Amino acid sequence: MSDQTIQSHAPRDAVPTWTDVQWDAVSSPHRTQLLSVIDGVGRATIKELSEWTGRTGPSLYPHLEILEKAQFLTVEFETKKGRPYRVYCAGPALKWRSTAHGSTDTGGRAIKLAVQLLNDVILRLRRWGKVREGIPIERGAHASAKLIAETTWLDEGQREELNRRVADLMAFVRQARAERRGARHTVTIYHFPDVTLRAVREHRQAKELGQA
């Protein structure tokens, strides 16, 4: 769902860019959560989406309709026991670039989207933790999870090299998803320029002076 994770073999100019329709569609944390799930599993029924998100089917339909209109989803119909039912599949907009090359996100929409995605990860981590409540922690109990958070310094060349390595890792993750062996996992990779509170205050002061 981002330029960093989407790898396309088409020329950059040939890949469509999100419009206000796509940005409006991901402005809701409920829809961001649905999109994250469908982007991960590829296709899902309303029953599966309800189970994975913890929301009722009727409450999901309006959000799914908006995502479908924004081309984040496509709908296929399958028949089971003589009855047709909908299957929600990853749509073409998931492979589009969120912003045009060289443009700036003046509204901070990409940051807001990232915050929503991270909040969804927090909810999944809490759910995973609750499963373990009341269970004695044995050796290797947390071997199924791995979290690394580091602060570092990167020049432009190092940042590009890191992105290349992330792309290789995501290719491995997607191959594992295609094979669907073992238990389902959530993989989150995100790096961003660090900003101190002092820098935030100085930026706000400069902005206030400019508006005075």
PyMOL commands that set and color helices and strands:
alter all, ss='L'
color gray80, all
select helices_A, chain A and resi 12-14+20-25+29-41+46-53+57-69+92-95+109-131+156-179+197-211
alter helices_A, ss='H'
color red, helices_A
select strands_A, chain A and resi 43-45+73-80+83-90
alter strands_A, ss='S'
color yellow, strands_A
deselect
rebuild
show_as cartoon
